[in-house]
Amino acid sequence: MSMHLPDPVELVDSLTAAGSLAVIVSTGGGSLGIAHLLTTPGASEIVLEAIVPYARQAVDHLLGGPQQTYCSSRTARRLAMTAWQRACTLNAPPERAVGVAVTASLVSRIPKRGEHRIVVAVQTFKATSVASVVLQKNTRSRLEEEEIAAALFLEQFMEACCETSRQPIAGGRSVAHRLRANEPVKHQREEAIPAWQDVLVGTRRAVKMERGTENAVGSLGNATTRRLLFPGSFDPLHEGHRLMARLAENIAEQMVEYELSIQNVDKPSLDCVELRARLTQFTDRALWLTHAPTFVEKVALFPDSTFVMGADTFVRLADKKYYGGSADAAARAVQQIAANARKLIVFGRVSDGVFKEPSQWPMPEALRDICSFVSQGEFRSDVSSTQLRQPDG
């Protein structure tokens, strides 16, 4: 047993008593913590699976695409949410499932230009928590930094499983004892809101949120038709989105309501930190929080409604690539959309300096029949959410 890590028997006993069922993800460091757990009798009662995606391509595959930064709060939270969802698919009840992720940038053969950093995220049904520390460079060996990563991972895992206790992890070996005065551990924690919990597990299909807040003001009832909905990830919501909303309101002669799905087709669900950041943006119009990652699900959830979208979303509606490569599945989806949606208001966009007019693209007539295309003369925005998104630390 490492002198810097908690007694493994005490650790396993405490985690077992907490009743948690965990999936662990480690990338770039922290794997000593996994070994510390799994070499102890009784660990199988706690750990459902441990995943070590070491190459960036492996992380990308796990998270559904490239990340802006790999040792960051956002990436750690996404990995933790992926782990939590994996625990649920392995039959852990949502209330007992725990997703733990550690991502690290530590000593390597080629000296790093950036910081030596460790980020640990833990996802439960009750909260998202993150702990991060920047280590002083050129003062420790790789093994010493690995031990700190493992200790921080185990400490955060324990604290998340035993939320009522803020004591050091089993054995009394707090990670703080291994750190210097100029190496503070920074913490972030966001409690889950009931609307997120309900939509995440499917208790409610959609919840209407009060503008700019985390307060739910309604759910699906009889008045779900004839709405004007603007679906998107809004990461972030920008002026281009707001202009689209105003123009769509002029066309449809009714107020836009935004729609944000907690679930994503090929990416992790939104965690509590991410959700709060998104919710506080919607101060001018109502927002529906849903469990409808695909457009087919959206039109089924809000039948006979008008939907606002950009060119990228529009072209995907009939692309078999987004239906498992099946042309038949794409054709069925097009028919469902055409049958359930009242209208599609479609905006073009700038790509590589050229404005793309969606009205000129080859699309099924069934979709064209319900489309209202907004021309470049009416709308042009060169701003994208990707360009505005800032890498986090």
Contacts in CASP RR format, 6 or more apart in sequence:
PFRMAT RR
TARGET T0000
AUTHOR 0000-0000-0000
METHOD contacts of the structure
MODEL  1
MSMHLPDPVELVDSLTAAGSLAVIVSTGGGSLGIAHLLTTPGASEIVLEA
IVPYARQAVDHLLGGPQQTYCSSRTARRLAMTAWQRACTLNAPPERAVGV
AVTASLVSRIPKRGEHRIVVAVQTFKATSVASVVLQKNTRSRLEEEEIAA
ALFLEQFMEACCETSRQPIAGGRSVAHRLRANEPVKHQREEAIPAWQDVL
VGTRRAVKMERGTENAVGSLGNATTRRLLFPGSFDPLHEGHRLMARLAEN
IAEQMVEYELSIQNVDKPSLDCVELRARLTQFTDRALWLTHAPTFVEKVA
LFPDSTFVMGADTFVRLADKKYYGGSADAAARAVQQIAANARKLIVFGRV
SDGVFKEPSQWPMPEALRDICSFVSQGEFRSDVSSTQLRQPDG
1 7 0 8 1.000
1 8 0 8 1.000
1 36 0 8 1.000
2 32 0 8 1.000
2 36 0 8 1.000
2 147 0 8 1.000
2 150 0 8 1.000
4 147 0 8 1.000
4 148 0 8 1.000
4 151 0 8 1.000
4 173 0 8 1.000
4 178 0 8 1.000
5 32 0 8 1.000
5 33 0 8 1.000
5 36 0 8 1.000
5 147 0 8 1.000
5 150 0 8 1.000
5 151 0 8 1.000
5 154 0 8 1.000
5 173 0 8 1.000
6 151 0 8 1.000
6 154 0 8 1.000
6 158 0 8 1.000
6 169 0 8 1.000
6 170 0 8 1.000
6 171 0 8 1.000
6 172 0 8 1.000
6 173 0 8 1.000
7 170 0 8 1.000
7 171 0 8 1.000
8 36 0 8 1.000
8 37 0 8 1.000
8 39 0 8 1.000
8 40 0 8 1.000
9 40 0 8 1.000
9 41 0 8 1.000
10 170 0 8 1.000
10 171 0 8 1.000
11 36 0 8 1.000
11 37 0 8 1.000
11 40 0 8 1.000
11 154 0 8 1.000
11 158 0 8 1.000
11 169 0 8 1.000
11 170 0 8 1.000
11 171 0 8 1.000
12 37 0 8 1.000
12 40 0 8 1.000
12 41 0 8 1.000
12 42 0 8 1.000
12 43 0 8 1.000
12 45 0 8 1.000
12 46 0 8 1.000
13 170 0 8 1.000
14 158 0 8 1.000
14 161 0 8 1.000
14 162 0 8 1.000
14 170 0 8 1.000
15 22 0 8 1.000
15 46 0 8 1.000
15 157 0 8 1.000
15 158 0 8 1.000
15 161 0 8 1.000
16 42 0 8 1.000
16 45 0 8 1.000
16 46 0 8 1.000
18 161 0 8 1.000
18 162 0 8 1.000
19 46 0 8 1.000
19 96 0 8 1.000
19 161 0 8 1.000
20 46 0 8 1.000
20 96 0 8 1.000
20 97 0 8 1.000
20 98 0 8 1.000
20 124 0 8 1.000
20 160 0 8 1.000
20 161 0 8 1.000
21 46 0 8 1.000
21 48 0 8 1.000
21 87 0 8 1.000
21 90 0 8 1.000
21 92 0 8 1.000
21 93 0 8 1.000
21 96 0 8 1.000
21 97 0 8 1.000
21 98 0 8 1.000
22 46 0 8 1.000
22 47 0 8 1.000
22 48 0 8 1.000
22 83 0 8 1.000
22 87 0 8 1.000
22 97 0 8 1.000
22 98 0 8 1.000
22 99 0 8 1.000
22 100 0 8 1.000
22 157 0 8 1.000
22 161 0 8 1.000
23 47 0 8 1.000
23 48 0 8 1.000
23 49 0 8 1.000
23 50 0 8 1.000
23 51 0 8 1.000
23 83 0 8 1.000
23 84 0 8 1.000
23 86 0 8 1.000
23 87 0 8 1.000
23 90 0 8 1.000
23 97 0 8 1.000
23 98 0 8 1.000
23 99 0 8 1.000
23 100 0 8 1.000
24 34 0 8 1.000
24 37 0 8 1.000
24 47 0 8 1.000
24 49 0 8 1.000
24 50 0 8 1.000
24 51 0 8 1.000
24 83 0 8 1.000
24 99 0 8 1.000
24 100 0 8 1.000
24 101 0 8 1.000
24 153 0 8 1.000
24 157 0 8 1.000
25 50 0 8 1.000
25 51 0 8 1.000
25 52 0 8 1.000
25 53 0 8 1.000
25 62 0 8 1.000
25 79 0 8 1.000
25 80 0 8 1.000
25 82 0 8 1.000
25 83 0 8 1.000
25 99 0 8 1.000
25 100 0 8 1.000
25 101 0 8 1.000
25 102 0 8 1.000
26 33 0 8 1.000
26 34 0 8 1.000
26 50 0 8 1.000
26 51 0 8 1.000
26 52 0 8 1.000
26 101 0 8 1.000
26 102 0 8 1.000
26 103 0 8 1.000
26 153 0 8 1.000
27 52 0 8 1.000
27 53 0 8 1.000
27 54 0 8 1.000
27 58 0 8 1.000
27 59 0 8 1.000
27 70 0 8 1.000
27 79 0 8 1.000
27 101 0 8 1.000
27 102 0 8 1.000
27 103 0 8 1.000
27 104 0 8 1.000
28 54 0 8 1.000
28 71 0 8 1.000
28 103 0 8 1.000
28 104 0 8 1.000
28 105 0 8 1.000
28 106 0 8 1.000
29 102 0 8 1.000
29 103 0 8 1.000
29 104 0 8 1.000
29 106 0 8 1.000
29 118 0 8 1.000
29 146 0 8 1.000
29 149 0 8 1.000
30 102 0 8 1.000
30 104 0 8 1.000
30 118 0 8 1.000
30 146 0 8 1.000
30 149 0 8 1.000
30 150 0 8 1.000
30 153 0 8 1.000
31 52 0 8 1.000
31 146 0 8 1.000
31 150 0 8 1.000
32 146 0 8 1.000
32 147 0 8 1.000
32 149 0 8 1.000
32 150 0 8 1.000
33 150 0 8 1.000
33 153 0 8 1.000
33 154 0 8 1.000
34 50 0 8 1.000
34 52 0 8 1.000
36 150 0 8 1.000
36 154 0 8 1.000
37 43 0 8 1.000
37 46 0 8 1.000
37 47 0 8 1.000
37 154 0 8 1.000
38 47 0 8 1.000
38 50 0 8 1.000
48 86 0 8 1.000
48 87 0 8 1.000
48 90 0 8 1.000
48 92 0 8 1.000
49 86 0 8 1.000
49 87 0 8 1.000
49 90 0 8 1.000
51 62 0 8 1.000
51 83 0 8 1.000
51 86 0 8 1.000
53 59 0 8 1.000
53 61 0 8 1.000
53 62 0 8 1.000
56 66 0 8 1.000
56 67 0 8 1.000
56 70 0 8 1.000
59 67 0 8 1.000
59 70 0 8 1.000
59 75 0 8 1.000
59 79 0 8 1.000
60 66 0 8 1.000
60 67 0 8 1.000
62 79 0 8 1.000
62 82 0 8 1.000
63 75 0 8 1.000
63 78 0 8 1.000
63 79 0 8 1.000
63 82 0 8 1.000
63 267 0 8 1.000
63 268 0 8 1.000
64 266 0 8 1.000
64 267 0 8 1.000
65 266 0 8 1.000
65 267 0 8 1.000
67 74 0 8 1.000
67 75 0 8 1.000
67 78 0 8 1.000
68 74 0 8 1.000
68 389 0 8 1.000
68 391 0 8 1.000
69 75 0 8 1.000
69 391 0 8 1.000
69 392 0 8 1.000
69 393 0 8 1.000
70 103 0 8 1.000
70 105 0 8 1.000
71 103 0 8 1.000
71 104 0 8 1.000
71 105 0 8 1.000
71 117 0 8 1.000
71 118 0 8 1.000
71 119 0 8 1.000
71 393 0 8 1.000
72 103 0 8 1.000
72 119 0 8 1.000
72 391 0 8 1.000
72 392 0 8 1.000
72 393 0 8 1.000
73 119 0 8 1.000
73 121 0 8 1.000
73 130 0 8 1.000
73 132 0 8 1.000
73 188 0 8 1.000
73 273 0 8 1.000
73 392 0 8 1.000
73 393 0 8 1.000
74 274 0 8 1.000
74 392 0 8 1.000
74 393 0 8 1.000
75 103 0 8 1.000
75 119 0 8 1.000
76 101 0 8 1.000
76 102 0 8 1.000
76 103 0 8 1.000
76 119 0 8 1.000
76 120 0 8 1.000
76 121 0 8 1.000
76 130 0 8 1.000
76 132 0 8 1.000
77 101 0 8 1.000
77 121 0 8 1.000
77 123 0 8 1.000
77 128 0 8 1.000
77 130 0 8 1.000
77 271 0 8 1.000
77 273 0 8 1.000
77 274 0 8 1.000
78 267 0 8 1.000
78 268 0 8 1.000
78 271 0 8 1.000
79 101 0 8 1.000
79 103 0 8 1.000
79 121 0 8 1.000
79 268 0 8 1.000
80 99 0 8 1.000
80 100 0 8 1.000
80 101 0 8 1.000
80 121 0 8 1.000
80 122 0 8 1.000
80 123 0 8 1.000
80 128 0 8 1.000
80 271 0 8 1.000
81 99 0 8 1.000
81 123 0 8 1.000
81 128 0 8 1.000
81 268 0 8 1.000
81 269 0 8 1.000
81 270 0 8 1.000
81 271 0 8 1.000
82 101 0 8 1.000
82 268 0 8 1.000
83 98 0 8 1.000
83 99 0 8 1.000
83 100 0 8 1.000
83 101 0 8 1.000
83 123 0 8 1.000
84 97 0 8 1.000
84 98 0 8 1.000
84 99 0 8 1.000
84 123 0 8 1.000
84 124 0 8 1.000
85 268 0 8 1.000
85 269 0 8 1.000
86 99 0 8 1.000
87 97 0 8 1.000
87 98 0 8 1.000
87 99 0 8 1.000
88 94 0 8 1.000
88 97 0 8 1.000
94 125 0 8 1.000
94 200 0 8 1.000
94 201 0 8 1.000
95 125 0 8 1.000
97 124 0 8 1.000
97 125 0 8 1.000
98 122 0 8 1.000
98 123 0 8 1.000
98 124 0 8 1.000
98 157 0 8 1.000
98 160 0 8 1.000
98 161 0 8 1.000
99 122 0 8 1.000
99 123 0 8 1.000
99 124 0 8 1.000
100 120 0 8 1.000
100 121 0 8 1.000
100 122 0 8 1.000
100 123 0 8 1.000
100 153 0 8 1.000
100 156 0 8 1.000
100 157 0 8 1.000
100 160 0 8 1.000
101 120 0 8 1.000
101 121 0 8 1.000
101 122 0 8 1.000
101 123 0 8 1.000
102 118 0 8 1.000
102 119 0 8 1.000
102 120 0 8 1.000
102 149 0 8 1.000
102 152 0 8 1.000
102 153 0 8 1.000
103 118 0 8 1.000
103 119 0 8 1.000
104 117 0 8 1.000
104 118 0 8 1.000
104 119 0 8 1.000
104 145 0 8 1.000
104 149 0 8 1.000
105 112 0 8 1.000
105 114 0 8 1.000
105 115 0 8 1.000
105 116 0 8 1.000
105 117 0 8 1.000
106 116 0 8 1.000
106 118 0 8 1.000
106 135 0 8 1.000
106 142 0 8 1.000
106 145 0 8 1.000
106 146 0 8 1.000
106 149 0 8 1.000
107 116 0 8 1.000
107 140 0 8 1.000
107 141 0 8 1.000
107 142 0 8 1.000
107 145 0 8 1.000
108 142 0 8 1.000
112 137 0 8 1.000
115 134 0 8 1.000
115 135 0 8 1.000
115 137 0 8 1.000
116 134 0 8 1.000
116 135 0 8 1.000
116 136 0 8 1.000
116 137 0 8 1.000
116 145 0 8 1.000
117 132 0 8 1.000
117 133 0 8 1.000
117 134 0 8 1.000
117 135 0 8 1.000
117 393 0 8 1.000
118 132 0 8 1.000
118 133 0 8 1.000
118 135 0 8 1.000
118 145 0 8 1.000
118 148 0 8 1.000
118 149 0 8 1.000
118 152 0 8 1.000
119 130 0 8 1.000
119 131 0 8 1.000
119 132 0 8 1.000
119 393 0 8 1.000
120 130 0 8 1.000
120 131 0 8 1.000
120 132 0 8 1.000
120 152 0 8 1.000
120 153 0 8 1.000
120 156 0 8 1.000
121 128 0 8 1.000
121 129 0 8 1.000
121 130 0 8 1.000
121 271 0 8 1.000
122 128 0 8 1.000
122 129 0 8 1.000
122 130 0 8 1.000
122 156 0 8 1.000
122 157 0 8 1.000
122 159 0 8 1.000
122 160 0 8 1.000
123 271 0 8 1.000
124 160 0 8 1.000
125 192 0 8 1.000
125 197 0 8 1.000
126 163 0 8 1.000
126 191 0 8 1.000
126 192 0 8 1.000
127 160 0 8 1.000
127 163 0 8 1.000
127 189 0 8 1.000
127 190 0 8 1.000
127 191 0 8 1.000
127 192 0 8 1.000
127 272 0 8 1.000
128 189 0 8 1.000
128 190 0 8 1.000
128 192 0 8 1.000
128 271 0 8 1.000
128 272 0 8 1.000
128 273 0 8 1.000
128 274 0 8 1.000
129 156 0 8 1.000
129 159 0 8 1.000
129 160 0 8 1.000
129 187 0 8 1.000
129 188 0 8 1.000
129 189 0 8 1.000
129 190 0 8 1.000
130 187 0 8 1.000
130 188 0 8 1.000
130 189 0 8 1.000
130 273 0 8 1.000
131 152 0 8 1.000
131 155 0 8 1.000
131 156 0 8 1.000
131 185 0 8 1.000
131 186 0 8 1.000
131 187 0 8 1.000
131 188 0 8 1.000
132 185 0 8 1.000
132 186 0 8 1.000
132 393 0 8 1.000
133 148 0 8 1.000
133 152 0 8 1.000
133 179 0 8 1.000
133 183 0 8 1.000
133 184 0 8 1.000
133 185 0 8 1.000
133 186 0 8 1.000
134 183 0 8 1.000
135 145 0 8 1.000
135 148 0 8 1.000
135 179 0 8 1.000
135 183 0 8 1.000
136 180 0 8 1.000
136 182 0 8 1.000
136 183 0 8 1.000
139 180 0 8 1.000
140 148 0 8 1.000
147 178 0 8 1.000
148 175 0 8 1.000
148 178 0 8 1.000
148 179 0 8 1.000
151 169 0 8 1.000
151 173 0 8 1.000
151 175 0 8 1.000
151 178 0 8 1.000
152 175 0 8 1.000
152 185 0 8 1.000
154 169 0 8 1.000
155 168 0 8 1.000
155 169 0 8 1.000
155 174 0 8 1.000
155 175 0 8 1.000
158 169 0 8 1.000
158 170 0 8 1.000
159 165 0 8 1.000
159 166 0 8 1.000
159 169 0 8 1.000
168 174 0 8 1.000
175 185 0 8 1.000
176 185 0 8 1.000
179 185 0 8 1.000
188 273 0 8 1.000
190 271 0 8 1.000
190 272 0 8 1.000
190 273 0 8 1.000
190 275 0 8 1.000
190 276 0 8 1.000
191 272 0 8 1.000
192 272 0 8 1.000
193 214 0 8 1.000
193 216 0 8 1.000
193 272 0 8 1.000
193 275 0 8 1.000
194 216 0 8 1.000
195 204 0 8 1.000
195 207 0 8 1.000
195 209 0 8 1.000
195 214 0 8 1.000
195 216 0 8 1.000
195 289 0 8 1.000
196 262 0 8 1.000
196 270 0 8 1.000
196 272 0 8 1.000
196 275 0 8 1.000
196 289 0 8 1.000
197 203 0 8 1.000
198 204 0 8 1.000
198 207 0 8 1.000
199 205 0 8 1.000
199 206 0 8 1.000
199 207 0 8 1.000
199 262 0 8 1.000
199 289 0 8 1.000
199 290 0 8 1.000
199 291 0 8 1.000
200 262 0 8 1.000
200 263 0 8 1.000
200 269 0 8 1.000
200 291 0 8 1.000
202 291 0 8 1.000
204 219 0 8 1.000
204 220 0 8 1.000
205 220 0 8 1.000
205 290 0 8 1.000
205 291 0 8 1.000
205 292 0 8 1.000
205 301 0 8 1.000
206 219 0 8 1.000
206 220 0 8 1.000
206 288 0 8 1.000
206 289 0 8 1.000
206 290 0 8 1.000
206 291 0 8 1.000
206 292 0 8 1.000
206 301 0 8 1.000
207 216 0 8 1.000
207 218 0 8 1.000
207 219 0 8 1.000
207 288 0 8 1.000
207 289 0 8 1.000
207 290 0 8 1.000
208 216 0 8 1.000
208 217 0 8 1.000
208 218 0 8 1.000
208 219 0 8 1.000
208 257 0 8 1.000
208 286 0 8 1.000
208 287 0 8 1.000
208 288 0 8 1.000
208 289 0 8 1.000
209 215 0 8 1.000
209 216 0 8 1.000
209 217 0 8 1.000
209 279 0 8 1.000
209 282 0 8 1.000
209 286 0 8 1.000
209 287 0 8 1.000
209 288 0 8 1.000
209 289 0 8 1.000
210 216 0 8 1.000
210 217 0 8 1.000
211 282 0 8 1.000
211 283 0 8 1.000
211 284 0 8 1.000
211 285 0 8 1.000
211 286 0 8 1.000
211 287 0 8 1.000
212 279 0 8 1.000
212 280 0 8 1.000
212 281 0 8 1.000
212 282 0 8 1.000
212 283 0 8 1.000
212 287 0 8 1.000
213 279 0 8 1.000
213 280 0 8 1.000
214 276 0 8 1.000
214 279 0 8 1.000
216 289 0 8 1.000
220 301 0 8 1.000
224 301 0 8 1.000
224 302 0 8 1.000
224 303 0 8 1.000
224 305 0 8 1.000
225 302 0 8 1.000
225 303 0 8 1.000
225 304 0 8 1.000
225 305 0 8 1.000
226 304 0 8 1.000
226 305 0 8 1.000
226 342 0 8 1.000
227 254 0 8 1.000
227 257 0 8 1.000
227 302 0 8 1.000
227 305 0 8 1.000
227 306 0 8 1.000
228 248 0 8 1.000
228 249 0 8 1.000
228 252 0 8 1.000
228 254 0 8 1.000
228 255 0 8 1.000
228 256 0 8 1.000
228 257 0 8 1.000
228 305 0 8 1.000
228 306 0 8 1.000
228 308 0 8 1.000
229 256 0 8 1.000
229 257 0 8 1.000
229 258 0 8 1.000
229 259 0 8 1.000
229 288 0 8 1.000
229 298 0 8 1.000
229 302 0 8 1.000
229 305 0 8 1.000
229 306 0 8 1.000
229 307 0 8 1.000
229 308 0 8 1.000
230 241 0 8 1.000
230 244 0 8 1.000
230 245 0 8 1.000
230 248 0 8 1.000
230 256 0 8 1.000
230 257 0 8 1.000
230 258 0 8 1.000
230 259 0 8 1.000
230 307 0 8 1.000
230 308 0 8 1.000
230 309 0 8 1.000
231 258 0 8 1.000
231 259 0 8 1.000
231 260 0 8 1.000
231 261 0 8 1.000
231 295 0 8 1.000
231 298 0 8 1.000
231 307 0 8 1.000
231 308 0 8 1.000
231 309 0 8 1.000
231 313 0 8 1.000
232 258 0 8 1.000
232 259 0 8 1.000
232 260 0 8 1.000
232 261 0 8 1.000
232 313 0 8 1.000
233 260 0 8 1.000
233 264 0 8 1.000
233 385 0 8 1.000
234 241 0 8 1.000
234 258 0 8 1.000
234 260 0 8 1.000
234 278 0 8 1.000
234 281 0 8 1.000
234 282 0 8 1.000
234 385 0 8 1.000
235 278 0 8 1.000
235 385 0 8 1.000
235 389 0 8 1.000
236 277 0 8 1.000
236 278 0 8 1.000
236 281 0 8 1.000
236 385 0 8 1.000
236 388 0 8 1.000
236 389 0 8 1.000
237 258 0 8 1.000
237 278 0 8 1.000
237 281 0 8 1.000
237 282 0 8 1.000
238 383 0 8 1.000
238 385 0 8 1.000
238 388 0 8 1.000
239 381 0 8 1.000
239 383 0 8 1.000
240 381 0 8 1.000
240 383 0 8 1.000
242 284 0 8 1.000
243 379 0 8 1.000
243 381 0 8 1.000
244 308 0 8 1.000
244 310 0 8 1.000
244 347 0 8 1.000
244 374 0 8 1.000
244 379 0 8 1.000
244 381 0 8 1.000
245 256 0 8 1.000
245 258 0 8 1.000
245 285 0 8 1.000
245 308 0 8 1.000
247 347 0 8 1.000
247 374 0 8 1.000
247 378 0 8 1.000
247 379 0 8 1.000
248 256 0 8 1.000
248 306 0 8 1.000
248 308 0 8 1.000
248 345 0 8 1.000
249 255 0 8 1.000
249 256 0 8 1.000
251 345 0 8 1.000
251 372 0 8 1.000
251 374 0 8 1.000
252 306 0 8 1.000
252 343 0 8 1.000
252 345 0 8 1.000
255 285 0 8 1.000
255 286 0 8 1.000
256 285 0 8 1.000
256 308 0 8 1.000
257 285 0 8 1.000
257 286 0 8 1.000
257 287 0 8 1.000
257 288 0 8 1.000
258 282 0 8 1.000
258 285 0 8 1.000
258 286 0 8 1.000
258 287 0 8 1.000
258 288 0 8 1.000
259 287 0 8 1.000
259 288 0 8 1.000
259 290 0 8 1.000
259 292 0 8 1.000
259 298 0 8 1.000
259 302 0 8 1.000
260 270 0 8 1.000
260 278 0 8 1.000
260 287 0 8 1.000
260 288 0 8 1.000
260 289 0 8 1.000
260 290 0 8 1.000
261 290 0 8 1.000
261 291 0 8 1.000
261 292 0 8 1.000
261 293 0 8 1.000
261 298 0 8 1.000
262 269 0 8 1.000
262 270 0 8 1.000
262 275 0 8 1.000
262 289 0 8 1.000
262 290 0 8 1.000
262 291 0 8 1.000
263 269 0 8 1.000
263 291 0 8 1.000
263 292 0 8 1.000
263 293 0 8 1.000
264 293 0 8 1.000
265 293 0 8 1.000
265 294 0 8 1.000
265 322 0 8 1.000
270 278 0 8 1.000
279 287 0 8 1.000
279 289 0 8 1.000
288 302 0 8 1.000
290 298 0 8 1.000
290 301 0 8 1.000
292 298 0 8 1.000
292 300 0 8 1.000
292 301 0 8 1.000
294 333 0 8 1.000
295 307 0 8 1.000
295 313 0 8 1.000
295 316 0 8 1.000
295 317 0 8 1.000
295 333 0 8 1.000
295 337 0 8 1.000
296 333 0 8 1.000
296 336 0 8 1.000
296 337 0 8 1.000
298 307 0 8 1.000
299 305 0 8 1.000
299 307 0 8 1.000
299 336 0 8 1.000
299 337 0 8 1.000
299 340 0 8 1.000
299 341 0 8 1.000
300 336 0 8 1.000
300 340 0 8 1.000
303 340 0 8 1.000
304 340 0 8 1.000
304 341 0 8 1.000
304 342 0 8 1.000
305 341 0 8 1.000
305 342 0 8 1.000
306 341 0 8 1.000
306 342 0 8 1.000
306 343 0 8 1.000
306 344 0 8 1.000
306 345 0 8 1.000
307 341 0 8 1.000
307 343 0 8 1.000
307 344 0 8 1.000
307 345 0 8 1.000
308 345 0 8 1.000
308 347 0 8 1.000
309 344 0 8 1.000
309 345 0 8 1.000
309 346 0 8 1.000
309 347 0 8 1.000
310 346 0 8 1.000
310 347 0 8 1.000
310 348 0 8 1.000
310 349 0 8 1.000
310 358 0 8 1.000
311 346 0 8 1.000
311 347 0 8 1.000
311 348 0 8 1.000
311 349 0 8 1.000
311 356 0 8 1.000
311 358 0 8 1.000
311 361 0 8 1.000
312 349 0 8 1.000
314 344 0 8 1.000
314 346 0 8 1.000
314 358 0 8 1.000
314 361 0 8 1.000
314 363 0 8 1.000
314 371 0 8 1.000
315 358 0 8 1.000
315 361 0 8 1.000
315 363 0 8 1.000
316 322 0 8 1.000
317 333 0 8 1.000
317 334 0 8 1.000
317 337 0 8 1.000
317 363 0 8 1.000
317 367 0 8 1.000
318 330 0 8 1.000
318 333 0 8 1.000
318 334 0 8 1.000
318 363 0 8 1.000
318 364 0 8 1.000
318 367 0 8 1.000
319 330 0 8 1.000
320 326 0 8 1.000
320 327 0 8 1.000
320 329 0 8 1.000
320 330 0 8 1.000
322 330 0 8 1.000
323 329 0 8 1.000
323 330 0 8 1.000
323 333 0 8 1.000
331 364 0 8 1.000
334 364 0 8 1.000
334 366 0 8 1.000
334 367 0 8 1.000
335 366 0 8 1.000
337 366 0 8 1.000
337 367 0 8 1.000
338 364 0 8 1.000
338 366 0 8 1.000
338 367 0 8 1.000
338 369 0 8 1.000
338 370 0 8 1.000
341 370 0 8 1.000
342 370 0 8 1.000
343 370 0 8 1.000
343 371 0 8 1.000
343 372 0 8 1.000
344 367 0 8 1.000
344 370 0 8 1.000
344 371 0 8 1.000
344 372 0 8 1.000
345 371 0 8 1.000
345 372 0 8 1.000
345 374 0 8 1.000
346 358 0 8 1.000
346 359 0 8 1.000
346 371 0 8 1.000
346 372 0 8 1.000
346 373 0 8 1.000
346 374 0 8 1.000
347 358 0 8 1.000
347 374 0 8 1.000
347 379 0 8 1.000
348 355 0 8 1.000
348 356 0 8 1.000
348 357 0 8 1.000
348 358 0 8 1.000
348 373 0 8 1.000
348 374 0 8 1.000
348 376 0 8 1.000
348 379 0 8 1.000
349 355 0 8 1.000
349 356 0 8 1.000
349 381 0 8 1.000
349 384 0 8 1.000
350 356 0 8 1.000
350 380 0 8 1.000
350 381 0 8 1.000
350 382 0 8 1.000
353 382 0 8 1.000
355 376 0 8 1.000
355 380 0 8 1.000
357 373 0 8 1.000
357 375 0 8 1.000
357 376 0 8 1.000
358 373 0 8 1.000
359 371 0 8 1.000
359 373 0 8 1.000
359 375 0 8 1.000
END
